[in-house]
């Protein structure tokens, strides 16, 4: 092989190596885009429309879905003013509210978290700000990190007409200022019932911080909560009381 031929072969091999590397990187970004956004968190404005707590109101309920409920629950368990955050299923029928059934993606359920909170300490709008900023990637359709399917969709399940109004206004506000690289895919689905998940799913992040899925996909969300919302962050999570095993 001549020197010119050898040089051409090297250049040709270099070209194919770059092409292959770019293709692999493109696939990686497509699959892991949600996780990468979640790892960084996004600084976003507070909602222009929010509710005012009545003096006699001691507790309200919010239900949010944003991918695997382990991480979403973990985030809100570290938020001041949250009284409880319970993993569960919302959007489908009661008889289908079981992990293995929901996992088929055919039940209408989304893995979700029911958040009970003190509105005098934290508002519904602030919970939504945390949800959009650090709890998940709201631009991803039926996917969060490595998980895909309608059960992992980004959805707000308003418990009142006022919550629905606030959620819809906030989505429009955030889309209007283009704080995310794509349009928000979060749906607003009122009138749905929340069903608690199995006990072994509760407090999963706190009990298993070194579990590979948690360490890679969810622990960065806790760090981002502390970074972006230091005034709302609590170091000690509020945990769900679950029945102890009799085995």
Residue frames relative to the residue before (quaternion, step in Angstrom):
aa qw qx qy qz dx dy dz
X 1.0000 0.0000 0.0000 0.0000 0.00 0.00 0.00
X 0.4271 -0.7146 0.4935 0.2518 3.62 -0.80 1.00
X 0.6708 -0.4930 0.3711 0.4114 3.54 -1.31 0.32
X 0.6519 0.5170 -0.3145 0.4571 3.58 1.02 -0.86
X 0.6507 0.5104 -0.3111 0.4682 3.57 1.02 -0.86
X 0.6463 0.5244 -0.3135 0.4572 3.55 1.01 -0.87
X 0.6488 0.5104 -0.3163 0.4674 3.60 1.00 -0.82
X 0.6417 0.5204 -0.3215 0.4626 3.57 1.03 -0.83
X 0.6457 0.5278 -0.3202 0.4494 3.57 0.99 -0.86
X 0.6515 0.5105 -0.3153 0.4642 3.58 0.99 -0.83
X 0.6576 0.5012 -0.3112 0.4684 3.57 0.97 -0.88
X 0.6474 0.5226 -0.3102 0.4599 3.55 1.01 -0.85
X 0.6524 0.5053 -0.3096 0.4723 3.57 0.97 -0.84
X 0.6333 0.5329 -0.3190 0.4617 3.59 1.03 -0.80
X 0.6361 0.5324 -0.3204 0.4574 3.56 1.03 -0.84
X 0.6906 0.4705 -0.2892 0.4669 3.59 0.86 -0.92
X 0.6093 0.5429 -0.3546 0.4564 3.59 1.10 -0.66
X 0.6583 0.5021 -0.3062 0.4699 3.59 0.95 -0.88
X 0.6451 0.5292 -0.3174 0.4507 3.56 0.99 -0.87
X 0.6711 0.4950 -0.2912 0.4688 3.55 0.93 -0.95
X 0.6472 0.5216 -0.3190 0.4554 3.58 0.97 -0.84
X 0.6504 0.5151 -0.3111 0.4636 3.57 0.97 -0.86
X 0.6448 0.5229 -0.3215 0.4554 3.57 1.01 -0.81
X 0.6555 0.5038 -0.3070 0.4714 3.57 0.95 -0.89
X 0.6535 0.5124 -0.3138 0.4603 3.57 0.96 -0.87
X 0.6345 0.5345 -0.3280 0.4518 3.57 1.03 -0.78
X 0.6504 0.5031 -0.3086 0.4782 3.57 0.97 -0.85
X 0.6387 0.5383 -0.3195 0.4475 3.56 0.99 -0.90
X 0.6793 0.4895 -0.2940 0.4609 3.56 0.90 -0.94
X 0.6402 0.5304 -0.3310 0.4465 3.57 1.00 -0.77
X 0.7167 0.4486 -0.2486 0.4726 3.56 0.94 -0.92
X 0.8018 0.3205 -0.1354 0.4859 3.56 0.95 -0.89
X 0.3249 0.7840 -0.4857 0.2095 3.58 1.23 0.15
X 0.6529 0.5178 -0.3183 0.4519 3.58 0.91 -0.88
X 0.6685 0.5010 -0.3098 0.4540 3.56 0.94 -0.87
X 0.6526 0.5212 -0.3223 0.4457 3.57 0.99 -0.83
X 0.6351 0.5060 -0.3259 0.4841 3.59 1.01 -0.78
X 0.6593 0.5157 -0.3064 0.4533 3.56 0.95 -0.92
X 0.6323 0.5452 -0.3383 0.4341 3.59 1.02 -0.75
X 0.7147 0.4342 -0.2487 0.4887 3.57 1.07 -0.71
X 0.2628 -0.7335 0.5714 0.2577 3.57 0.88 -0.89
X 0.2232 -0.7715 0.5832 0.1218 3.57 -1.20 0.46
X 0.3488 -0.7180 0.5626 0.2154 3.57 -0.86 0.98
X 0.0392 0.8135 -0.5746 0.0810 3.58 -0.61 1.13
X 0.5680 -0.6071 0.4233 0.3600 3.60 -1.14 0.51
X 0.5692 -0.5659 0.4667 0.3714 3.54 -1.26 0.43
X 0.5872 -0.5790 0.4115 0.3880 3.60 -1.12 0.47
X 0.4610 -0.6810 0.4972 0.2767 3.54 -0.97 0.87
X 0.7432 0.2876 -0.1656 0.5810 3.56 1.19 -0.63
X 0.1277 0.7779 -0.6033 0.1206 3.57 -0.77 1.03
X 0.4995 -0.6544 0.4745 0.3117 3.55 -1.25 0.26
X 0.3178 -0.7048 0.5971 0.2139 3.52 -1.29 0.40
X 0.4046 -0.7330 0.4939 0.2347 3.54 -0.76 1.03
X 0.4278 -0.6665 0.5453 0.2745 3.54 -1.02 0.84
X 0.6153 -0.5945 0.3611 0.3709 3.62 -0.95 0.78
X 0.7210 0.4523 -0.2552 0.4587 3.58 1.03 -0.76
X 0.5556 0.6242 -0.3908 0.3860 3.61 1.25 -0.20
X 0.1429 -0.8186 0.5544 0.0462 3.56 -0.68 1.11
X 0.8105 0.0581 -0.0136 0.5827 3.57 1.15 -0.46
X 0.0511 -0.7580 0.6495 0.0315 3.53 -1.16 0.75
X 0.3236 -0.7451 0.5548 0.1799 3.55 -1.30 0.28
X 0.0501 -0.7531 0.6555 0.0256 3.53 -1.10 0.84
X 0.1118 -0.7692 0.6233 0.0852 3.60 -1.14 0.58
X 0.0106 0.8170 -0.5701 0.0854 3.54 -0.63 1.20
X 0.1260 -0.7743 0.6165 0.0676 3.57 -1.11 0.73
X 0.1612 0.7926 -0.5720 0.1363 3.55 -0.90 0.94
X 0.7827 -0.2267 0.1229 0.5664 3.54 0.72 1.07
X 0.8110 -0.2139 0.1755 0.5155 3.56 -1.21 -0.47
X 0.4451 -0.7376 0.4410 0.2519 3.57 -0.71 1.06
X 0.4812 0.6670 -0.4522 0.3450 3.64 1.15 -0.27
X 0.7358 0.4321 -0.2372 0.4643 3.55 0.78 -1.03
X 0.6449 0.5159 -0.3288 0.4580 3.59 0.96 -0.83
X 0.6397 0.5087 -0.3227 0.4773 3.56 0.97 -0.83
X 0.6526 0.5382 -0.3116 0.4329 3.57 0.91 -0.95
X 0.6367 0.5268 -0.3323 0.4546 3.58 0.96 -0.83
X 0.7589 0.4082 -0.2389 0.4476 3.58 0.64 -1.06
X 0.5612 0.5694 -0.4010 0.4473 3.59 1.19 -0.24
X 0.6909 0.4396 -0.2637 0.5098 3.58 1.28 -0.34
X 0.5571 0.6054 -0.3900 0.4135 3.62 1.22 0.29
X 0.4591 -0.6747 0.5074 0.2767 3.59 -0.85 0.99
X 0.7580 0.3492 -0.2750 0.4774 3.55 -0.99 0.84
X 0.5840 0.5390 -0.3791 0.4740 3.58 1.24 -0.25
X 0.2815 -0.7871 0.5328 0.1320 3.55 -0.74 1.09
X 0.7678 -0.1208 0.0643 0.6259 3.56 1.22 -0.56
X 0.0748 -0.7576 0.6462 0.0539 3.54 -1.25 0.54
X 0.0440 -0.8389 0.5398 -0.0545 3.55 -0.36 1.29
X 0.3780 -0.7184 0.5387 0.2253 3.58 -0.86 0.97
X 0.1997 0.7896 -0.5623 0.1430 3.56 -1.05 0.73
X 0.5090 -0.6258 0.5100 0.2986 3.52 -1.32 -0.43
X 0.0119 0.7979 -0.6008 0.0469 3.57 -0.96 0.90
X 0.6831 0.5056 -0.3634 0.3817 3.55 -1.10 0.73
X 0.7661 0.3070 -0.1693 0.5387 3.57 1.21 -0.40
X 0.7099 -0.4454 0.3387 0.4278 3.54 -1.28 -0.40
X 0.6475 -0.5507 0.3705 0.3746 3.55 -1.23 0.57
X 0.6768 0.5126 -0.3117 0.4266 3.59 0.91 -0.84
X 0.6926 0.4598 -0.2772 0.4818 3.57 1.22 -0.36
X 0.5201 0.6731 -0.3954 0.3464 3.58 1.29 -0.09
X 0.4503 0.6254 -0.4923 0.4046 3.54 0.56 1.27
X 0.6299 -0.6099 0.3236 0.3558 3.54 -0.90 0.98
X 0.7084 0.4695 -0.2829 0.4446 3.60 0.75 -0.97
X 0.6581 0.4912 -0.3058 0.4817 3.56 1.12 -0.65
X 0.6462 0.5151 -0.3135 0.4677 3.58 0.93 -0.90
X 0.6248 0.5845 -0.3198 0.4070 3.56 1.10 -0.76
X 0.5601 0.5958 -0.3975 0.4164 3.60 1.21 -0.24
X 0.3928 -0.7391 0.4605 0.2956 3.57 1.23 -0.46
X 0.6379 0.5611 -0.3092 0.4274 3.58 1.28 0.10
X 0.5769 0.6401 -0.3565 0.3610 3.62 1.23 0.09
X 0.4810 -0.6446 0.4552 0.3820 3.60 1.17 -0.44
X 0.5539 0.6127 -0.3905 0.4066 3.58 1.25 -0.24
X 0.1571 -0.7151 0.6657 0.1444 3.51 -1.35 0.44
X 0.4838 -0.5919 0.5392 0.3535 3.56 -1.09 0.65
X 0.0505 0.8289 -0.5447 0.1166 3.56 -0.61 1.14
X 0.2934 -0.7355 0.5822 0.1847 3.53 -1.34 0.16
X 0.2522 -0.7402 0.6076 0.1389 3.55 -0.89 1.02
X 0.1051 -0.8133 0.5723 -0.0024 3.55 -0.63 1.21
X 0.1146 -0.7536 0.6443 0.0615 3.56 -0.74 1.07
X 0.0367 0.8314 -0.5466 0.0931 3.55 -0.73 1.07
X 0.4654 -0.6391 0.5406 0.2875 3.51 -1.34 0.46
X 0.3138 -0.7978 0.4798 0.1867 3.63 -0.29 1.19
X 0.5957 0.5479 -0.3771 0.4503 3.60 1.22 -0.18
X 0.6860 0.4398 -0.2722 0.5117 3.58 1.30 -0.32
X 0.7897 -0.0185 0.0356 0.6122 3.57 1.02 -0.82
X 0.3683 -0.7552 0.5025 0.2038 3.56 -0.89 0.89
X 0.6515 -0.4910 0.4006 0.4170 3.54 -1.31 0.26
X 0.6428 0.5342 -0.3204 0.4458 3.57 0.98 -0.81
X 0.6479 0.5038 -0.3238 0.4707 3.60 0.99 -0.76
X 0.6043 0.5362 -0.3558 0.4698 3.60 1.05 -0.67
X 0.6588 0.4960 -0.3111 0.4725 3.59 0.97 -0.82
X 0.6187 0.5414 -0.3507 0.4484 3.58 1.02 -0.72
X 0.6518 0.4952 -0.3025 0.4882 3.58 0.98 -0.83
X 0.6271 0.5580 -0.3136 0.4439 3.56 1.00 -0.90
X 0.7277 0.4197 -0.2441 0.4845 3.59 0.80 -0.97
X 0.6994 0.5135 -0.2705 0.4171 3.58 1.01 -0.78
X 0.8639 0.0907 0.0095 0.4953 3.59 0.67 -1.06
X 0.6301 0.5901 -0.3474 0.3662 3.62 1.12 -0.47
X 0.8000 -0.0897 0.0839 0.5873 3.59 1.14 -0.57
X 0.5068 -0.5986 0.5066 0.3580 3.57 -1.34 -0.06
X 0.2376 -0.8264 0.4921 0.1359 3.63 -0.24 1.19
X 0.6083 0.5597 -0.3662 0.4273 3.61 1.22 -0.04
X 0.5987 0.5906 -0.3497 0.4129 3.57 1.26 -0.23
X 0.2960 -0.7712 0.5444 0.1456 3.58 -0.85 1.02
X 0.8503 -0.1014 0.0322 0.5154 3.58 -0.63 1.16
X 0.6997 0.3718 -0.2872 0.5382 3.57 1.01 0.79
X 0.0688 0.7382 -0.6709 0.0138 3.51 -1.22 0.72
X 0.8282 -0.0378 -0.0086 0.5591 3.56 -0.62 1.13
X 0.8257 -0.2093 0.1543 0.5007 3.60 -0.81 -0.95
X 0.6328 0.5594 -0.3184 0.4304 3.59 1.29 -0.19
X 0.0019 -0.8034 0.5952 -0.0163 3.57 -0.93 0.87
X 0.4920 0.6144 -0.5070 0.3514 3.52 -1.19 0.66
X 0.6362 -0.5551 0.3690 0.3884 3.58 -1.18 0.47
X 0.5859 0.5816 -0.3721 0.4242 3.59 1.19 -0.42
X 0.7012 0.4127 -0.2584 0.5208 3.59 1.28 -0.24
X 0.3409 0.7715 -0.4819 0.2376 3.59 1.20 0.38
X 0.4710 -0.6281 0.5413 0.3011 3.52 -1.33 0.38
X 0.1951 0.8000 -0.5332 0.1942 3.58 -0.36 1.23
X 0.2151 -0.7192 0.6458 0.1391 3.51 -1.19 0.74
X 0.1521 -0.7763 0.6081 0.0665 3.55 -0.86 1.03
X 0.1806 -0.8248 0.5243 0.1108 3.63 0.13 1.23
X 0.3596 -0.7487 0.5277 0.1781 3.51 -1.07 0.86
X 0.7662 0.1740 -0.1150 0.6078 3.57 1.31 -0.26
X 0.6457 -0.5046 0.3935 0.4165 3.56 -1.29 0.26
X 0.6257 0.5437 -0.3376 0.4460 3.59 1.07 -0.70
X 0.6357 0.5167 -0.3293 0.4695 3.58 0.99 -0.79
X 0.6379 0.5243 -0.3297 0.4577 3.59 0.96 -0.81
X 0.6509 0.5194 -0.3075 0.4604 3.57 0.96 -0.89
X 0.6618 0.5030 -0.3003 0.4678 3.59 0.94 -0.89
X 0.6606 0.5171 -0.3060 0.4501 3.59 0.93 -0.93
X 0.6858 0.4826 -0.2894 0.4614 3.58 0.84 -0.95
X 0.6521 0.5089 -0.3148 0.4656 3.58 1.01 -0.80
X 0.6620 0.5103 -0.3121 0.4516 3.59 0.99 -0.80
X 0.6194 0.5294 -0.3436 0.4669 3.59 1.00 -0.77
X 0.6624 0.4961 -0.3024 0.4730 3.58 0.94 -0.89
X 0.6337 0.5386 -0.3236 0.4512 3.57 1.03 -0.81
X 0.6967 0.4704 -0.2752 0.4664 3.58 0.84 -0.98
X 0.6305 0.5114 -0.3340 0.4789 3.58 1.01 -0.74
X 0.6588 0.5475 -0.3056 0.4156 3.57 1.03 -0.80
X 0.7416 0.3726 -0.2220 0.5118 3.59 1.10 -0.63
X 0.3724 -0.7883 0.4414 0.2120 3.58 1.33 0.15
X 0.2103 0.8001 -0.5340 0.1748 3.58 0.79 1.00
X 0.7068 0.3721 -0.2474 0.5484 3.57 1.27 -0.29
X 0.5896 -0.6158 0.3907 0.3470 3.62 -1.13 0.53
X 0.7712 0.1677 -0.1124 0.6037 3.59 1.27 -0.19
X 0.6690 -0.4907 0.3647 0.4228 3.56 -1.28 0.21
X 0.5310 -0.6228 0.4701 0.3305 3.57 -1.13 0.66
X 0.2691 -0.7909 0.5376 0.1141 3.55 -0.84 1.06
X 0.4157 0.7411 -0.4457 0.2815 3.58 1.29 -0.10
X 0.2239 -0.7632 0.5924 0.1281 3.56 -0.91 0.94
X 0.2765 -0.7180 0.6121 0.1828 3.54 -1.29 0.45
X 0.0084 0.8299 -0.5512 0.0863 3.56 -0.44 1.27
X 0.1225 -0.8210 0.5552 0.0512 3.62 -0.06 1.24
X 0.7867 0.3942 -0.2439 0.4077 3.51 -1.35 0.18
X 0.5333 0.6122 -0.4164 0.4091 3.60 1.14 0.50
X 0.3796 -0.7357 0.5232 0.2023 3.56 -1.10 0.73
X 0.3384 -0.7321 0.5642 0.1768 3.53 -1.06 0.88
X 0.0813 -0.7781 0.6220 0.0333 3.56 -1.02 0.89
X 0.4563 -0.7071 0.4602 0.2828 3.63 -0.68 1.04
X 0.4476 -0.6776 0.5184 0.2679 3.56 -1.12 0.72
X 0.7152 -0.4360 0.3414 0.4265 3.51 -1.36 0.16
X 0.6480 -0.5615 0.3536 0.3738 3.58 -1.12 0.71
X 0.6677 0.5342 -0.3281 0.4014 3.59 0.93 -0.80
X 0.6248 0.5199 -0.3491 0.4664 3.60 1.26 -0.16
X 0.5962 0.6014 -0.3657 0.3861 3.58 1.17 -0.47
X 0.8440 0.1207 -0.1303 0.5060 3.56 -1.08 0.88
X 0.2637 0.8238 -0.4821 0.1393 3.59 1.23 0.33
X 0.6525 0.5157 -0.3350 0.4429 3.60 0.90 -0.80
X 0.6799 0.4949 -0.2961 0.4529 3.59 0.85 -0.94
X 0.7159 0.4545 -0.2511 0.4668 3.56 0.97 -0.86
X 0.8030 0.2261 -0.0902 0.5441 3.59 1.16 -0.54
X 0.0593 0.8560 -0.5126 0.0308 3.64 0.77 0.93
X 0.7061 0.4466 -0.2648 0.4815 3.62 1.17 -0.52
X 0.3983 0.6952 -0.4923 0.3403 3.59 1.28 0.02
X 0.5598 -0.6659 0.3518 0.3456 3.63 -0.60 1.06
X 0.6487 0.5114 -0.3332 0.4546 3.62 0.86 -0.87
X 0.6758 0.4938 -0.2862 0.4665 3.57 0.93 -0.95
X 0.6707 0.5191 -0.3018 0.4354 3.57 0.85 -0.98
X 0.7198 0.4454 -0.2473 0.4716 3.57 0.96 -0.88
X 0.8134 0.3318 -0.1424 0.4561 3.58 0.74 -1.06
X 0.8209 0.3368 -0.1284 0.4429 3.59 0.94 -0.82
X 0.6135 0.5572 -0.3743 0.4160 3.62 0.96 -0.66
X 0.6041 0.5422 -0.3805 0.4431 3.65 1.02 -0.55
X 0.6000 0.5625 -0.3666 0.4349 3.61 1.11 -0.56
X 0.6379 0.5144 -0.3277 0.4702 3.59 1.03 -0.75
X 0.6386 0.5163 -0.3196 0.4727 3.57 1.02 -0.81
X 0.6696 0.4958 -0.2978 0.4660 3.58 1.00 -0.81
X 0.5858 0.5553 -0.3698 0.4602 3.58 1.10 -0.61
X 0.6702 0.4923 -0.2872 0.4753 3.57 0.92 -0.93
X 0.6801 0.5035 -0.2807 0.4530 3.58 1.03 -0.83
X 0.7799 0.3673 -0.1805 0.4735 3.57 0.75 -1.05
X 0.7961 0.1914 -0.0903 0.5669 3.60 1.14 -0.59
X 0.0026 0.8517 -0.5241 -0.0005 3.63 0.71 0.99
X 0.6555 0.5240 -0.3173 0.4417 3.59 1.08 -0.68
X 0.7176 0.4126 -0.2381 0.5081 3.59 1.24 -0.38
X 0.5691 0.6342 -0.3638 0.3761 3.58 1.27 -0.25
X 0.0905 -0.7540 0.6483 0.0552 3.53 -1.12 0.80
X 0.4529 -0.7165 0.4630 0.2593 3.57 -0.79 1.00
X 0.7370 0.3538 -0.2085 0.5368 3.58 1.02 -0.81
X 0.3358 -0.7758 0.4968 0.1966 3.61 -0.50 1.13
X 0.3907 -0.6563 0.5837 0.2757 3.54 -1.25 0.51
X 0.1940 -0.8403 0.5030 0.0567 3.55 -0.46 1.24
X 0.5008 -0.6248 0.5150 0.3058 3.53 -1.32 0.44
X 0.3648 -0.7086 0.5560 0.2361 3.57 -0.92 0.88
X 0.0200 -0.8012 0.5977 -0.0214 3.57 -0.73 1.07
X 0.5876 -0.5853 0.4280 0.3592 3.54 -1.20 0.55
X 0.4260 -0.6948 0.5194 0.2570 3.55 -0.96 0.85
X 0.5262 -0.6432 0.4626 0.3090 3.53 -1.07 0.81
X 0.3249 -0.7500 0.5440 0.1899 3.57 -1.03 0.78
X 0.4610 0.6910 -0.4483 0.3301 3.60 1.29 0.07
